[in-house]
Amino acid sequence: MALVLLLSVPASAAELRGEVVGLSDGDTLTVPTTDRQQVRVRLAEIDVPESRQP
């Protein structure tokens, strides 16, 4: 049943180009778009310390 649910969810990806203007945690960053909106991007499958971790 779990396999059926995983296969039924469409995967999507988008390309985002820009300058990083902020870091929330080790794996979360903020990038402005061309229409001046700020997008928070979370990087997947990386192992970095969180903001309060040594």
Secondary structure as GFF3:
##gff-version 3
##sequence-region A 1 54
A	DSSP	alpha_helix	2	8	.	.	.	ID=ss1
A	DSSP	beta_strand	22	25	.	.	.	ID=ss2
A	DSSP	beta_strand	28	32	.	.	.	ID=ss3
A	DSSP	beta_strand	38	42	.	.	.	ID=ss4
###
